[in-house]
Amino acid sequence: MEQIAYTPAQISAYVGDTVEWDNKDIVAHTATARDNSWDVVIAPSSKNSVVLKSAGTVAYYCRFHPNMVGQITVKPRE
């Protein structure tokens, strides 16, 4: 994150992968799944992560800054 935005805003990953957010901003953010499957708080100048548990497309946003949005396409492992 930099300047109140997820960068990149869209990514692809596999079930079982760990997605890590690196907050380089001076304010706290969250990565909150719209389907309520996870809610990660990322303090300023900190990192936090989540393990992806199921396939599908997960839209997420920051509860503190709702204009911050992202999307993860989670693919099944073959």
Phi and psi in degrees as a GROMACS rama.xvg file:
@    title "Ramachandran Plot"
@    xaxis  label "Phi"
@    yaxis  label "Psi"
@TYPE xy
-151.971  133.548  GLU-2
62.828  41.8911  GLN-3
60.7308  48.6519  ILE-4
-156.709  148.284  ALA-5
-82.2658  131.805  TYR-6
-132.37  114.09  THR-7
-77.5087  159.419  PRO-8
-81.3129  -23.3779  ALA-9
-129.116  131.04  GLN-10
-138.453  166.153  ILE-11
-120.866  146.206  SER-12
-153.705  178.688  ALA-13
-116.104  153.98  TYR-14
-53.9623  132.524  VAL-15
95.439  -15.9973  GLY-16
-69.9739  154.211  ASP-17
-103.116  127.378  THR-18
-103.545  128.372  VAL-19
-117.498  134.747  GLU-20
-104.88  135.76  TRP-21
-115.474  105.604  ASP-22
-88.1893  104.384  ASN-23
-96.2358  3.75711  LYS-24
-82.8109  170.431  ASP-25
-94.3075  4.61654  ILE-26
-124.358  157.636  VAL-27
-74.971  153.56  ALA-28
-136.353  168.509  HIS-29
-126.712  162.197  THR-30
-122.844  100.373  ALA-31
-114.552  116.076  THR-32
-67.4403  134.494  ALA-33
-65.702  -23.3715  ARG-34
-89.8387  8.90195  ASP-35
64.8422  20.1949  ASN-36
-76.8014  -22.3555  SER-37
-159.507  156.308  TRP-38
-147.553  106.335  ASP-39
-111.175  127.107  VAL-40
-96.7839  131.628  VAL-41
-120.901  108.817  ILE-42
-68.3332  160.084  ALA-43
-56.4551  141.18  PRO-44
54.3006  36.3686  SER-45
-135.259  174.094  SER-46
-126.452  154.284  LYS-47
-153.518  163.143  ASN-48
-147.293  169.477  SER-49
-143.438  145.622  VAL-50
-95.7134  128.424  VAL-51
-79.024  123.307  LEU-52
-103.671  -18.5484  LYS-53
-147.268  154.801  SER-54
-75.3976  154.576  ALA-55
136.475  -175.426  GLY-56
-103.975  126.411  THR-57
-116.077  115.394  VAL-58
-87.1364  142.505  ALA-59
-141.649  165.258  TYR-60
-152.61  172.068  TYR-61
-97.763  123.267  CYS-62
-63.2289  -29.2796  ARG-63
-82.7007  -26.1986  PHE-64
-137.226  79.2524  HIS-65
-58.2996  -16.1411  PRO-66
-75.7598  -12.2791  ASN-67
-81.8246  117.042  MET-68
-133.632  152.952  VAL-69
-151.119  172.607  GLY-70
-149.431  137.427  GLN-71
-121.905  125.606  ILE-72
-94.2263  112.559  THR-73
-102.076  118.435  VAL-74
-99.1541  147.319  LYS-75
-70.9464  149.43  PRO-76
-76.0805  142.667  ARG-77
